[in-house]
Structure formats: structure tokens, C-alpha cells
Amino acid sequence: MDRYHISKPENAHMPSIKLKIPPPVQGLICLFFIWCLTTYLPIWEINIPFQTPIAIAMAVVGFSIDISGLIAFRKAQTTINPLKPQNASSLVITGIYHISRNPMYLGMLIILLGAVLYFGNISGFLAVPIFVFTINELQIKSEEKTLTELFGDPYRQYLAKVRRWI
């Protein structure tokens, strides 16, 4: 084991999951939903000092978290394809993955929250729990099942130590 990852055991079972919508597409759908809600169903305007710079900063932070997760996967030379977690060759548990088991999804969530602030209406927040629910139910739970089957006890220990989101 090196400092970046735990390799998949040679005899690991190769389960597969059948997901329909890739997480980045789910994020874009929720971003569109935020825009629709703030445009066509405005409930209460958000008006705070430095609103746009804060929203942009949130997007930059979210994007940075996404990229740090991708870089960790690249260093470990494992798949970044969210539709095929069964192709994972390594269990990445260091860097940003020491803080969050799902930094790429956390980054998308922060970007969406920044978008709500940027568009400036509370109605946009209605899309955020939809994103969290769909990512948890359609993606993360399947990934966790697959990774548990692939990596066994090391992954179970990781689950016990690091939270799903943050």
C-alpha cells in the first residue's frame, strides 16, 4: 500500500451497477432547475452585500474540490468514471478523500449553492435537496456497495472513519 491508495485484491469480485444519469449531468439538470425556479417561481429575493463575488468564490471552491478529487484518482491511476465504479483499481483514501468520501459530489453541491446565491432567489434552494437525494440514492449507495465488494475490510474501515459528504 502506498500513501495514495489501497490496491484492489487480485481475486476481487467485479460487480456492476446500472446508473442512468451521470452525476455531472445530474448537477447540470439541478443547475437548470435552479435557474427555472429563480426565473419562473421567485419566492424571496436574496440581497446581501458582495453577493456575486461570494457566489463566484463558492463556485471556485466547489470546482477546486472537484479537481482535487480528480487529481487524487489520477495519481492512484484508477477510474474516474462514476458509471463504472467496478473498474476501480485502487481505493483512494488520502488527500481530500481523508475529509470527504465524495469530494466531487461535495464540490458540485457547493457550486449549486453558489448558483442559488448568484441567481438571487430563495426558490433556487428547492433544487439542492433534490440533488443531494438523487446523488445519494442513484450514485453513492451503489458506489459504496460496489467498493465494499471490491475492497472489503479496508473500505469498511474507511466508511467508519470518513463521512459521506463532510
trRosetta pair geometry for C-beta under 8 A, 3 or more apart (Angstrom, degrees):
i j d omega theta_ij theta_ji phi_ij phi_ji
1 5 7.5 -135 -155 101 77 41
1 6 5.2 -16 -122 -108 111 70
1 7 7.2 -144 -98 6 63 81
2 5 6.7 20 61 44 87 64
3 94 6.0 45 156 -57 72 169
4 72 7.1 -179 -160 -162 98 76
4 75 5.2 -128 -145 122 150 113
4 76 5.0 -163 138 -82 115 85
4 90 7.5 15 115 162 93 147
4 92 6.7 -32 163 -128 76 82
4 94 5.7 -106 -126 42 38 128
4 95 7.7 16 -131 -14 75 112
5 75 8.0 164 -22 104 113 86
5 76 3.9 90 -38 -132 145 121
5 78 6.9 166 -136 -24 161 130
5 90 3.6 29 158 172 146 124
5 91 5.8 149 -165 67 84 45
5 92 5.0 -41 -98 -90 100 57
5 93 6.9 128 -118 13 47 77
5 94 7.5 -107 -58 14 50 101
6 90 6.5 145 68 -162 39 72
6 91 4.3 -13 55 52 97 107
6 93 6.7 28 -6 0 102 123
6 151 6.5 92 98 -148 122 123
6 154 4.9 -138 143 153 172 158
7 89 6.8 -26 -145 156 74 75
7 90 5.6 -41 -101 -103 47 78
7 91 7.9 -105 -29 14 6 79
8 12 4.9 -76 173 6 101 155
8 88 6.6 137 -63 109 127 77
8 89 5.5 -107 5 -158 118 39
8 90 6.7 -106 -24 -72 81 31
8 91 7.4 123 -71 -27 67 85
8 150 5.5 -50 -131 172 111 104
8 151 6.4 -90 -114 -82 68 79
9 12 4.6 127 66 -50 83 93
9 150 7.9 171 32 171 84 57
9 151 7.5 145 -3 -121 91 44
9 152 7.3 17 -5 8 134 123
12 149 7.5 112 -174 133 91 70
12 150 4.8 47 -180 -152 136 60
12 151 7.2 3 -119 -65 138 40
12 152 8.0 -134 -114 -20 97 99
13 149 5.3 -70 72 165 112 108
13 150 7.1 -119 65 -87 65 50
14 86 5.2 86 -172 177 72 115
14 150 7.6 52 -104 -98 44 95
15 86 5.5 -146 79 -102 50 120
15 145 7.3 -82 105 126 154 93
15 146 5.2 -145 81 -121 111 77
15 149 5.0 49 0 82 129 158
15 150 7.5 -117 28 -51 92 85
16 84 7.4 -28 -137 -132 91 69
16 86 4.9 -68 -92 -8 59 155
16 146 7.6 39 -119 -113 16 124
17 83 7.7 -142 82 -169 94 50
17 85 6.6 24 16 34 123 103
17 86 7.1 168 1 -29 77 105
17 142 4.0 97 -140 174 151 126
17 143 7.4 -80 1 -65 160 47
17 145 7.5 118 -81 69 120 112
17 146 5.8 -86 -31 -53 114 130
19 22 7.4 102 118 -84 121 43
19 82 7.5 -58 70 127 158 87
19 83 5.3 -136 60 -125 112 78
19 138 6.0 103 -137 166 102 90
19 139 6.4 52 -122 -95 148 68
19 142 6.5 -174 -62 64 108 163
20 138 7.5 -71 38 -162 84 127
21 25 5.2 -125 -176 88 86 119
21 26 5.3 105 127 -63 118 89
21 29 7.5 -19 -175 -9 142 144
21 134 7.8 -22 74 168 131 127
21 138 6.8 9 52 150 96 153
22 25 4.7 88 63 8 81 106
22 26 7.2 -145 99 -8 41 86
22 82 5.9 117 -151 65 80 115
22 83 5.9 -63 -96 -47 87 110
23 26 5.2 -50 -144 33 38 115
23 27 6.4 41 156 -21 67 100
23 82 5.0 -44 6 118 112 172
23 104 7.2 89 109 121 148 113
23 105 6.3 -85 -164 -93 143 91
23 108 6.9 -148 158 -21 104 165
23 135 6.1 61 -127 -119 104 97
23 139 5.4 49 -73 -98 107 162
24 27 5.5 -50 -151 34 36 115
24 28 6.5 35 151 -17 66 103
24 82 7.9 156 -10 18 82 140
24 108 7.4 -149 -108 -99 53 134
25 28 5.6 -51 -146 38 36 111
25 29 6.3 41 151 -22 66 102
26 29 5.6 -51 -148 34 31 113
26 30 6.5 29 153 -16 64 105
26 131 6.6 130 145 -135 101 76
26 134 5.5 -164 -156 113 134 131
26 135 6.4 159 113 -72 151 81
26 138 7.4 165 -85 72 149 138
26 139 7.7 -119 6 -31 157 133
27 30 5.8 -57 -149 38 31 109
27 31 6.3 36 150 -22 65 105
27 108 4.2 -98 -105 -161 136 127
27 111 7.2 42 -172 75 126 126
27 112 6.7 -129 -153 -58 84 111
27 131 6.8 60 -106 -139 57 123
28 31 5.3 -48 -145 34 35 116
28 32 6.4 37 153 -18 64 102
29 32 5.7 -53 -152 37 31 112
29 33 6.3 35 147 -21 64 107
30 33 5.2 -50 -145 37 36 117
30 34 6.4 45 151 -25 65 97
30 112 5.7 -16 119 -119 123 135
30 127 4.7 138 -165 167 84 114
30 128 7.5 97 -178 -88 130 33
30 130 6.2 174 -112 88 106 105
30 131 4.2 22 -98 -75 164 110
31 34 5.6 -45 -151 29 32 114
31 35 6.7 33 149 -17 62 102
31 111 7.8 -33 -86 126 117 104
31 112 6.3 -123 -80 -109 74 82
31 115 5.6 -123 -133 -132 85 175
31 127 7.9 152 -66 142 18 154
32 35 5.6 -53 -153 35 34 113
32 36 6.4 35 150 -19 67 105
33 36 5.6 -51 -145 37 33 113
33 37 6.2 33 156 -19 65 106
33 126 7.9 -112 146 93 110 90
33 127 4.2 146 103 -110 115 127
33 130 7.0 -55 109 69 164 148
34 37 5.9 -56 -147 37 28 110
34 38 6.2 17 160 -11 65 110
34 112 6.5 176 -47 -161 146 85
34 115 5.2 87 106 119 159 120
34 116 5.7 -107 -151 -80 128 71
34 119 6.2 163 146 14 99 152
34 124 4.1 48 -156 -152 87 100
34 127 4.6 -105 -67 32 75 152
35 38 6.2 -63 -144 42 26 103
35 39 5.9 17 160 -14 64 117
35 115 7.7 -64 -55 169 78 120
35 119 6.3 -157 -106 -101 55 147
35 124 7.8 46 -52 -112 25 110
36 39 5.9 -67 -142 44 24 106
36 40 5.6 -25 179 24 66 116
36 41 7.6 31 134 13 71 100
37 40 7.0 -71 -119 55 16 79
37 41 5.1 -51 -153 58 58 107
37 121 7.3 -162 121 95 84 118
37 123 4.3 -158 158 132 103 103
37 124 5.2 157 84 -88 120 48
37 126 5.7 -176 -132 47 158 116
37 127 6.3 -152 -1 -33 143 107
38 41 7.7 -31 -55 63 12 65
38 42 6.2 45 -166 -93 46 79
38 116 7.5 172 -62 -139 129 58
38 119 4.0 96 92 146 174 129
38 120 6.9 105 -161 62 132 56
38 121 4.0 149 -134 44 87 121
38 123 5.7 168 -84 69 51 102
38 124 4.6 1 -54 -58 107 105
39 42 7.5 -42 -174 -50 3 93
39 119 7.8 -77 -45 -165 74 124
41 123 5.0 179 105 -168 89 155
42 45 6.9 14 -177 -67 118 74
42 121 4.7 -96 -133 -139 83 149
42 123 5.8 -140 -127 4 28 136
43 121 6.4 125 37 173 69 100
43 122 5.1 -79 75 73 112 101
43 123 4.2 138 -1 -61 103 94
44 121 6.8 139 71 -159 40 70
44 122 4.3 10 61 15 94 130
44 123 7.6 141 26 -33 62 77
45 120 5.9 6 -159 151 77 96
45 121 5.7 -44 -106 -101 47 73
45 122 7.7 -66 -23 -8 6 86
46 51 6.8 143 123 -133 98 133
46 116 7.7 77 -1 144 155 80
46 117 6.3 -101 114 -133 153 55
46 120 4.8 -143 58 -155 87 55
46 121 6.2 -146 2 -76 88 17
46 122 6.1 132 -52 -54 95 69
47 51 7.0 -73 -145 -53 33 148
47 120 6.9 51 -72 -160 60 112
48 51 5.0 124 63 -77 75 94
48 54 7.5 -21 93 27 119 151
48 117 8.0 -48 39 -154 119 103
50 53 4.8 -53 -172 51 88 111
50 54 5.3 94 124 -29 91 100
51 54 5.9 -63 -148 38 24 110
51 55 6.3 24 157 -19 64 109
51 117 6.1 -160 -168 168 84 93
51 118 7.5 148 147 -104 91 36
51 120 6.5 50 163 -95 148 100
52 55 5.6 -53 -144 36 32 112
52 56 6.3 31 157 -17 65 105
52 118 6.4 68 -122 -126 63 75
53 56 5.6 -53 -144 39 33 111
53 57 6.2 37 154 -22 66 105
54 57 5.5 -52 -147 36 31 114
54 58 6.4 35 152 -22 64 102
54 114 7.7 -158 127 -131 65 84
54 117 6.2 -84 101 150 103 149
55 58 5.7 -51 -151 33 31 113
55 59 6.6 32 150 -18 63 103
55 114 4.6 121 -164 -174 62 78
55 115 7.1 107 -166 -78 111 19
55 117 4.1 -165 -89 95 98 106
55 118 3.6 144 171 -65 156 82
56 59 5.6 -52 -151 35 35 113
56 60 6.4 35 150 -19 66 104
56 114 7.1 137 -57 -174 12 127
56 118 7.4 95 -52 -91 61 116
57 60 5.6 -53 -147 37 33 112
57 61 6.3 34 153 -19 66 105
57 114 7.5 -163 70 -120 50 125
58 61 5.7 -53 -146 37 31 111
58 62 6.2 32 155 -18 65 107
58 110 5.6 -150 -180 167 86 87
58 111 7.1 157 131 -104 86 30
58 113 6.0 -108 174 91 144 92
58 114 3.1 -179 91 -83 117 109
58 117 6.6 98 19 35 150 138
59 62 5.7 -54 -145 39 29 112
59 63 6.1 29 156 -18 64 108
59 110 7.7 172 -95 123 27 85
59 111 5.2 63 -126 -129 66 76
59 114 4.3 -153 -49 109 73 158
59 115 7.4 87 -82 -53 107 71
59 118 7.8 23 -39 -42 123 136
60 63 5.8 -55 -144 39 28 111
60 64 6.2 32 154 -22 63 108
61 64 5.6 -55 -147 35 29 113
61 65 6.5 31 154 -20 64 103
61 107 7.9 -156 124 -133 59 77
61 110 5.7 -89 97 150 99 146
61 114 8.0 155 44 -58 95 135
62 65 5.8 -53 -151 33 31 111
62 66 6.5 35 150 -19 64 104
62 106 7.8 -151 -135 124 77 60
62 107 4.3 120 -177 -172 65 64
62 108 6.7 125 -180 -70 118 11
62 109 7.2 -159 -127 66 119 47
62 110 3.4 -170 -84 84 102 102
62 111 3.7 -160 110 -47 156 75
62 112 7.9 155 -131 7 163 56
62 113 7.9 161 -66 41 136 91
62 114 6.4 -130 -4 -1 133 129
63 66 5.4 -51 -152 34 35 117
63 67 6.3 32 153 -18 67 106
63 107 6.4 118 -77 -179 14 118
63 111 6.5 83 -50 -82 73 118
64 67 5.7 -53 -144 38 31 110
64 68 6.3 33 155 -22 65 104
64 107 7.3 -163 63 -126 44 119
65 68 5.8 -52 -146 33 30 111
65 69 6.7 32 153 -18 62 104
65 96 6.5 145 -153 -150 71 144
65 100 7.9 22 -170 42 121 146
65 103 5.1 -138 171 179 94 98
65 104 7.6 180 125 -94 84 29
65 106 5.8 -85 146 96 146 99
65 107 3.6 -171 83 -83 102 100
65 110 6.6 89 24 26 140 141
66 69 6.0 -63 -161 35 29 110
66 70 6.5 24 150 -15 66 108
66 103 7.2 -176 -89 132 30 85
66 104 5.1 68 -132 -133 70 66
66 107 3.5 -157 -48 107 79 160
66 108 6.8 86 -83 -48 118 68
66 111 7.9 6 -31 -31 130 128
67 70 5.5 -54 -147 38 36 113
67 71 6.2 38 154 -22 68 104
67 107 7.8 149 2 -132 57 163
68 71 5.7 -49 -144 35 32 113
68 72 6.5 37 154 -22 62 103
68 95 6.5 -162 168 158 102 119
68 96 4.4 110 122 -36 119 142
68 103 6.4 -65 82 141 98 150
69 72 5.8 -53 -151 32 31 112
69 73 6.7 30 152 -16 64 104
69 96 5.5 -91 -72 82 68 140
69 97 7.1 104 -122 -59 80 87
69 103 3.9 -177 -68 80 120 111
69 104 4.4 -131 88 -53 155 82
69 107 7.0 -134 5 -11 126 132
70 73 5.7 -56 -152 36 34 111
70 74 6.3 33 151 -20 67 106
70 80 5.9 36 -132 -127 80 142
70 104 6.9 89 -49 -92 78 115
71 74 5.5 -54 -147 36 34 112
71 75 6.3 37 153 -21 66 103
71 95 7.9 -130 90 172 98 163
72 75 5.8 -51 -148 34 31 112
72 76 6.5 20 155 -9 63 109
72 92 5.1 115 142 -177 109 141
72 94 7.1 -173 -144 78 120 71
72 95 4.6 -157 -96 63 125 146
72 96 6.1 -133 -28 36 143 95
72 97 5.9 176 144 -13 163 113
73 76 5.8 -64 -149 45 31 105
73 78 5.4 -98 -162 69 79 88
73 79 7.3 -59 -177 92 122 26
73 80 4.8 117 117 -82 154 90
73 92 6.0 -96 -88 -31 58 158
74 77 7.1 27 -178 -78 36 43
74 80 7.4 -6 -59 -49 74 125
76 89 7.7 173 141 79 92 88
76 90 4.2 -144 168 87 116 147
76 92 4.8 -129 -19 -84 160 103
77 89 6.7 -39 108 72 81 133
77 90 6.9 85 66 -2 66 134
78 88 5.1 26 -173 -151 122 67
78 89 4.7 -154 -109 46 83 79
78 90 4.2 -125 -57 40 129 90
78 92 6.6 -145 37 -37 140 107
79 84 6.1 -78 161 92 157 99
79 85 7.4 -173 84 -119 125 33
79 87 4.3 69 -32 99 155 107
79 88 5.6 -105 38 -84 101 50
79 89 7.2 113 -12 -2 82 83
81 84 4.5 13 104 40 123 99
81 85 7.9 -146 92 -59 73 43
81 87 6.5 26 54 52 118 134
82 85 7.1 4 -156 -56 40 89
82 104 7.8 -139 -75 96 124 146
82 139 6.3 -11 172 -147 119 120
82 143 7.5 -52 -157 -79 77 127
84 87 4.5 25 137 3 110 117
85 88 5.5 -5 -176 -25 62 114
85 142 7.4 151 24 122 135 86
85 143 4.6 149 -65 -128 164 78
85 146 4.5 117 95 91 117 146
85 147 6.2 -68 161 -52 127 87
85 150 8.0 -137 139 -10 89 145
86 146 5.4 -101 -71 -162 72 127
86 150 7.0 177 -134 -68 54 126
88 91 7.1 67 151 -76 130 55
88 146 7.8 121 13 128 120 111
88 147 6.6 8 44 -103 158 88
88 150 6.2 97 69 132 110 169
91 147 6.8 111 -111 -164 102 110
91 150 7.8 164 -66 104 103 110
91 151 4.7 65 -59 -109 137 158
91 154 6.1 148 63 116 160 120
91 155 5.8 -131 -127 -81 146 89
91 158 6.9 -153 165 -24 126 159
92 95 7.6 -31 171 41 106 109
92 97 5.0 140 124 -8 89 167
93 97 5.4 -123 -136 118 21 119
93 98 6.7 74 156 -80 60 68
93 154 8.0 -112 -41 163 150 102
93 158 5.3 -112 -114 -115 122 126
93 162 7.5 -170 -151 -12 84 148
94 97 6.2 35 51 62 22 101
94 98 5.6 12 -145 -47 36 108
95 98 6.3 152 62 -1 22 99
96 99 5.8 -61 -167 38 49 108
96 100 6.5 -27 159 44 83 93
96 103 4.4 23 142 -70 124 165
97 100 7.0 -80 -122 73 36 54
97 101 6.8 50 -154 -120 78 36
97 103 6.6 -102 -76 -10 58 118
97 162 7.1 27 163 -175 62 169
98 162 6.6 -137 -165 -99 29 129
99 103 7.2 67 75 -81 97 112
99 162 7.2 83 106 -146 7 108
99 166 6.7 1 152 -132 92 77
100 103 4.6 122 79 -72 120 73
100 106 5.1 -30 176 -19 164 153
100 162 6.9 152 -134 172 8 109
100 163 6.7 -40 -118 79 58 81
100 164 7.7 5 -162 128 75 25
100 165 6.1 -29 -141 162 110 26
100 166 5.0 -31 -89 -85 110 65
101 158 7.3 117 -106 145 108 104
101 159 7.4 34 -92 -108 150 57
101 162 5.1 135 -57 113 87 112
101 163 6.8 -139 -2 101 98 34
101 164 5.3 -49 46 -126 121 37
101 165 7.9 -35 44 -44 83 21
102 105 4.2 -14 155 36 115 115
102 106 5.9 131 103 -24 77 90
102 135 7.8 130 167 155 150 123
102 140 6.0 -41 -79 -107 150 116
102 164 6.1 8 8 174 118 63
102 165 6.3 -37 59 -100 109 47
103 106 5.1 -54 -140 41 38 116
103 107 6.0 46 157 -26 69 100
104 107 5.7 -47 -150 31 30 114
104 108 6.8 32 149 -18 60 102
105 108 5.5 -48 -150 34 37 113
105 109 6.5 42 149 -22 65 102
105 135 5.1 134 -149 -177 131 146
105 139 7.3 166 -87 96 137 141
105 140 7.0 -51 -14 -67 170 112
105 165 7.4 -89 98 -116 107 79
106 109 5.5 -51 -151 33 33 115
106 110 6.6 33 152 -18 65 102
106 165 5.5 134 -90 -164 102 73
106 166 6.0 103 -127 -47 140 105
107 110 5.8 -54 -150 35 33 109
107 111 6.5 35 151 -19 65 104
108 111 5.5 -53 -150 35 34 114
108 112 6.4 35 151 -20 66 104
108 131 7.3 -150 125 178 109 133
108 135 7.7 159 76 -85 135 150
109 112 5.7 -54 -150 35 32 111
109 113 6.5 32 152 -18 65 103
109 128 7.2 77 -153 -152 85 92
109 131 6.5 163 -103 116 77 131
109 132 6.7 54 -110 -79 123 88
109 165 7.5 4 15 -150 161 118
110 113 5.6 -50 -147 36 34 112
110 114 6.4 38 151 -19 64 104
111 114 5.6 -55 -152 37 32 114
111 115 6.5 37 148 -24 64 102
112 115 5.4 -49 -150 31 35 115
112 116 6.7 40 151 -22 64 97
112 127 6.9 -131 -173 107 124 109
112 128 5.9 152 124 -103 126 80
112 131 5.9 -140 -55 -6 176 170
113 116 5.6 -45 -152 29 36 113
113 117 6.7 34 150 -14 63 103
113 128 6.5 54 -80 -108 76 132
114 117 5.6 -56 -152 39 35 111
114 118 6.1 38 150 -23 68 107
115 118 5.4 -52 -142 37 33 114
115 119 6.2 25 160 -11 68 106
115 124 6.9 -145 113 177 84 141
116 119 6.2 -60 -145 43 26 102
116 121 7.7 -105 -168 65 72 52
116 122 8.0 43 178 -129 111 26
116 124 3.7 174 -125 108 84 125
116 125 5.5 75 -148 -67 151 63
116 127 7.6 -171 -79 49 108 105
116 128 6.9 -32 -45 -50 144 116
117 120 7.1 31 174 -76 34 50
119 124 5.4 123 70 -64 129 151
121 124 5.6 111 77 -13 76 98
122 125 5.7 -32 -176 8 58 117
123 126 5.9 -24 -179 -1 57 115
124 127 6.1 -41 -176 19 57 110
124 128 7.8 66 135 -30 69 95
125 128 5.4 -36 -162 9 56 121
126 129 7.4 -56 -168 32 37 96
126 130 7.3 35 143 -14 64 113
127 130 5.3 -63 -158 39 45 118
127 131 6.3 48 149 -25 76 102
128 131 5.7 -52 -152 31 33 112
128 132 6.5 28 154 -15 66 105
129 132 5.4 -52 -143 40 39 112
129 133 5.9 41 157 -21 70 106
130 133 5.8 -55 -145 38 27 111
130 134 6.2 20 160 -13 64 109
131 134 6.2 -61 -144 40 25 103
131 135 6.1 20 162 -14 64 111
132 135 6.1 -59 -144 40 25 107
132 136 6.2 24 158 -17 63 111
133 136 5.9 -60 -148 39 26 109
133 137 5.9 4 165 -2 65 116
134 137 6.1 -63 -134 49 27 99
134 138 5.2 -7 180 11 69 122
134 139 7.6 52 137 -1 65 99
135 138 6.8 -55 -108 52 16 88
135 139 5.1 -39 -160 40 55 123
135 140 6.0 53 145 -20 75 105
136 139 7.4 6 -29 53 4 78
136 140 5.1 -39 -130 41 41 124
136 141 6.4 55 163 -29 61 97
136 164 7.7 48 -115 158 96 146
137 140 7.9 26 -7 43 17 86
137 141 6.2 -2 -135 9 30 128
138 142 7.3 -24 162 -1 33 123
139 142 6.3 -83 -161 41 20 104
139 143 6.1 14 160 -17 66 113
140 143 5.5 -57 -144 38 31 112
140 144 6.1 32 158 -21 67 106
140 164 6.4 65 -178 -162 147 116
141 144 5.8 -52 -146 35 30 112
141 145 6.5 31 154 -19 62 104
142 145 5.8 -53 -149 35 32 111
142 146 6.3 30 154 -16 65 108
143 146 5.7 -59 -148 40 31 110
143 147 6.0 23 158 -14 68 111
144 147 5.9 -57 -138 42 28 106
144 148 6.2 33 158 -23 63 106
144 159 7.1 84 -149 -103 111 125
145 148 5.8 -55 -149 33 27 112
145 149 6.6 23 154 -14 62 106
146 149 5.9 -60 -154 38 30 109
146 150 6.2 24 152 -16 67 111
147 150 5.4 -54 -139 41 35 111
147 151 5.7 -12 175 19 72 113
147 155 5.0 176 140 -143 95 150
148 151 7.0 -72 -123 55 18 78
148 152 7.0 71 -180 -94 53 24
148 155 5.3 -151 -99 100 48 133
148 156 6.4 68 -131 -65 94 82
148 159 7.7 5 -86 -36 102 143
149 152 7.7 14 -164 -64 15 61
150 155 7.3 81 71 -32 79 150
151 154 5.2 -81 162 68 105 100
151 155 3.8 106 86 -32 116 115
152 155 6.4 120 62 26 24 98
152 156 6.9 -45 154 -6 42 106
153 156 5.3 -53 -139 38 37 113
153 157 6.2 40 160 -21 69 101
154 157 5.8 -53 -150 34 31 112
154 158 6.5 34 150 -20 63 105
155 158 5.3 -51 -149 35 37 116
155 159 6.4 45 150 -24 66 100
156 159 5.5 -47 -149 31 34 116
156 160 6.6 33 152 -19 63 104
157 160 5.7 -56 -153 35 33 112
157 161 6.5 21 153 -13 66 112
158 161 5.9 -67 -147 41 31 105
158 162 5.9 -23 177 23 72 111
159 162 7.4 -73 -119 53 17 75
163 166 6.0 -2 86 103 127 9
